[in-house]
Amino acid sequence: MQKTAFIWDLDGTLLDSYEAILSGIEETFAQFSIPYDKEQVREFILNYSVQDLLVQVAEEKKLDVEVLNQMRAQSLTEKNAQVVLMPGAREVLSWADQVGIQQFVYTHKGDNAFTILRDLALESYFTEILTSQSGFARKPNPEAATYLLDKYQLDPEKTYYIGDRTLDVEFAQNSGIQSINFLESSYEGNHRIQELADISHFFKAER
C-alpha cells in the first residue's frame, strides 16, 4: 500500500513571505515609476499570481516582462531575512517526517526557494523541491504533480497539495490529487484547515 505524500506550496503556506514579496514588487514598480497600491496588489497576487501581475503591468506599460521579473527577483533575494516560518510550520514538517509521510515542494518561487529553505534549516525534510525554474508549466497546470506522481509512484488518493490560494486547490483538482488549503472550496477533495497544526490532527483522526 502506497504511503501518504505531501506536496507543499511555500508562500503563504509554509513561509510567511507576503510582506517581503509586496515590498519587492513596490521597489520594482518604483524603478519604472509604476503606481503602487499595496492592497490592490495583495488582492491580485492572492487571486492570481505575481507572474500574472507582472505580465499585465508589462503589457499596460509596454515594458519587457523579463526585465521586471529579473528586477523583482533581485529585490526579493535581498529580502530573504524578512521571510519567516508560518506558525506551526516546523512542527508539522517534523511530525510528517516522523510518521513517514514523504514530502515535496512545488512553488512558483524561483531557485531562491532553495536558499530560503536552507537558511531556515528546512531543506532536509523534502525528497524533491520544484521551483518556477524546474521547467514545468505553472499552476493550475498539473504537469509538476504528474511528474512527482510518476517518478515516486505516489498514490493520487493519498497525495495532498497543501496551499493557501484557489489556484492551489485548482492545481490539486487538475492533478487528480487531494487538497489541503486554508480556503473553502467546492472541490470534494479539498480539506480546509485554519492553521498548519490542523493537518496532524486531521490525519490522527483518520486513523
C-alpha positions in Angstrom: 0.0 0.0 0.0 1.4 3.4 -1.0 2.1 5.8 1.8 0.7 9.3 2.2 2.7 12.1 0.5 2.6 15.9 0.9 3.4 18.4 -1.9 3.8 21.8 -0.3 3.3 25.3 -1.6 5.7 27.8 0.0 4.5 31.5 0.1 1.6 31.9 2.5 1.7 28.2 3.3 5.0 27.3 4.9 6.6 30.7 4.6 5.2 34.0 5.9 6.7 35.9 3.0 3.9 38.1 1.6 5.3 41.3 3.2 8.7 40.6 1.6 7.0 39.9 -1.8 4.9 43.0 -1.6 8.0 45.1 -0.7 9.9 43.6 -3.6 7.0 44.5 -6.0 6.9 48.0 -4.6 10.6 48.5 -5.3 10.3 47.1 -8.8 7.3 49.4 -9.6 9.2 52.4 -8.2 12.1 51.7 -10.7 9.7 52.2 -13.5 7.5 54.9 -11.9 4.5 52.5 -11.9 1.8 53.5 -9.3 1.7 51.0 -6.4 -1.4 50.3 -4.3 -0.4 47.7 -1.7 -3.9 46.3 -1.0 -4.8 46.1 -4.7 -1.5 44.3 -5.4 -2.0 41.9 -2.4 -5.5 41.0 -3.6 -4.4 40.4 -7.2 -1.5 38.1 -6.3 -3.6 36.1 -3.9 -6.3 35.6 -6.6 -3.9 35.1 -9.4 -0.1 35.2 -9.1 2.9 37.6 -9.1 3.7 36.5 -12.6 0.2 37.4 -13.9 0.6 40.8 -12.3 3.9 41.5 -13.9 2.6 40.3 -17.3 -0.4 42.6 -17.0 1.7 45.6 -16.0 4.3 44.9 -18.7 1.5 44.9 -21.3 -0.1 48.1 -19.9 3.2 50.0 -19.6 4.8 48.5 -22.8 7.7 47.0 -20.8 9.7 43.8 -21.1 8.2 41.3 -18.5 11.6 39.6 -18.2 13.3 42.8 -17.1 10.5 43.2 -14.5 11.0 39.6 -13.4 14.7 40.0 -13.0 14.5 43.2 -11.0 11.8 41.7 -8.7 13.8 38.5 -8.2 16.9 40.5 -7.2 14.9 42.7 -4.9 13.3 39.6 -3.3 16.6 37.8 -2.8 17.8 40.8 -0.8 14.7 40.4 1.5 15.3 36.8 2.4 15.9 37.7 6.0 12.4 39.1 6.2 10.9 35.7 5.4 9.9 33.7 8.4 8.0 30.5 9.0 4.3 30.3 9.3 3.1 29.3 12.8 3.4 25.6 13.2 5.4 25.0 10.0 8.5 23.3 11.5 6.3 21.3 13.8 4.1 19.9 11.1 7.1 19.1 8.8 8.8 17.3 11.7 5.6 15.4 12.5 5.1 14.3 8.9 8.8 13.2 8.7 8.4 11.2 11.9 5.3 9.3 10.7 6.9 8.5 7.3 5.0 11.0 5.1 7.1 11.7 2.0 7.3 15.5 1.4 7.9 17.6 -1.7 7.7 21.2 -2.7 6.2 22.7 -5.8 6.3 26.5 -5.8 6.1 29.4 -8.2 9.1 30.9 -6.4 12.4 30.8 -8.3 15.5 28.9 -7.2 15.8 31.4 -4.3 13.5 29.0 -2.6 16.4 26.7 -2.0 18.4 29.4 -0.3 15.4 30.3 2.0 14.7 26.7 2.9 18.4 26.1 3.6 18.6 29.2 5.7 15.6 28.1 7.7 17.0 24.6 8.1 14.0 23.0 6.3 15.6 21.6 3.1 16.3 18.2 4.6 12.5 17.5 5.0 11.9 17.3 1.3 12.6 14.5 -1.2 12.5 16.9 -4.1 11.9 20.7 -4.5 10.4 22.0 -7.7 10.5 25.8 -8.4 9.4 28.0 -11.3 12.9 27.3 -12.8 12.3 23.5 -12.9 10.7 23.8 -16.3 7.2 22.8 -15.5 4.0 24.6 -16.6 2.7 26.9 -13.9 -0.2 26.1 -11.7 -3.0 25.1 -12.2 -1.5 23.0 -15.0 -0.9 19.5 -13.4 2.4 18.9 -15.1 4.6 19.1 -12.0 2.3 16.9 -10.0 2.2 14.3 -12.8 6.0 14.3 -12.8 6.1 13.6 -9.0 3.4 11.0 -9.1 5.1 9.1 -11.8 8.7 9.5 -10.5 7.9 8.4 -7.0 5.0 6.1 -7.7 2.7 8.1 -5.4 -0.9 7.2 -4.9 -3.1 10.2 -6.0 -5.7 9.4 -3.4 -3.0 9.7 -0.7 -1.2 12.6 -2.1 -2.1 16.1 -0.9 -1.2 19.5 -2.3 -1.0 21.9 0.6 -1.6 25.6 -0.2 -3.3 28.9 0.6 -5.0 30.0 -2.6 -7.8 29.0 -5.0 -5.0 28.4 -7.6 -3.6 25.7 -5.3 -6.9 23.9 -5.0 -7.3 24.0 -8.8 -3.9 22.6 -9.2 -4.7 19.7 -6.9 -8.1 19.1 -8.7 -6.5 19.2 -12.1 -3.8 16.8 -10.9 -6.3 14.3 -9.5 -4.9 14.5 -6.0 -6.2 15.7 -2.7 -6.1 19.3 -1.4 -5.4 20.8 2.0 -6.0 24.5 1.9 -6.8 27.5 4.1 -9.8 28.2 1.9 -13.2 26.7 1.4 -13.7 25.0 -1.9 -16.4 23.2 -3.8 -13.7 20.6 -4.8 -14.7 17.5 -2.9 -11.0 16.5 -2.5 -10.3 19.7 -0.5 -9.8 19.7 3.2 -9.9 23.1 4.8 -7.6 24.0 7.7 -7.5 27.1 9.9 -3.8 26.6 10.8 -1.0 24.2 10.0 -1.4 22.3 13.3 -4.8 21.1 12.0 -3.0 18.8 9.5 -1.7 16.4 12.0 -5.0 16.4 13.9 -6.8 15.6 10.7 -4.6 12.6 9.9 -4.7 11.3 13.5 -8.5 11.5 13.4 -8.5 9.5 10.2 -6.7 6.5 11.8 
